[in-house]
Amino acid sequence: MKLTYQWDPGVVDIEETAGERDIEFRLRFTDAEPHAEHMKELEKHFEENRVHTDVFMYAYPNREYRLVVRNDYYVEFILELMKHRILRSVKWSADPVK
């Protein structure tokens, strides 16, 4: 099963790049509000849990964020993006038959 998601391109642009041990996300918002507050809440969620290396978040000028997510926290991260209304939808889809 593969987790897929959608977002509103008029609100945010999302790029995802998979590495060996983690996935890097780049989020660029068209407006600061209300997403600046949502990003603070997202960061707080991962800072307050017991694992300090699950998600690293870097804020850049012009409403851009870089997030490095450990592979084993990918699903939790995507669900948190949905919870904070950064994503429009999330669903499991079957892998294509090989």
Secondary structure as GFF3:
##gff-version 3
##sequence-region A 1 98
A	DSSP	beta_strand	2	6	.	.	.	ID=ss1
A	DSSP	beta_strand	12	18	.	.	.	ID=ss2
A	DSSP	beta_strand	22	29	.	.	.	ID=ss3
A	DSSP	alpha_helix	35	48	.	.	.	ID=ss4
A	DSSP	beta_strand	55	60	.	.	.	ID=ss5
A	DSSP	beta_strand	64	70	.	.	.	ID=ss6
A	DSSP	three_ten_helix	71	73	.	.	.	ID=ss7
A	DSSP	alpha_helix	74	83	.	.	.	ID=ss8
A	DSSP	beta_strand	89	93	.	.	.	ID=ss9
###
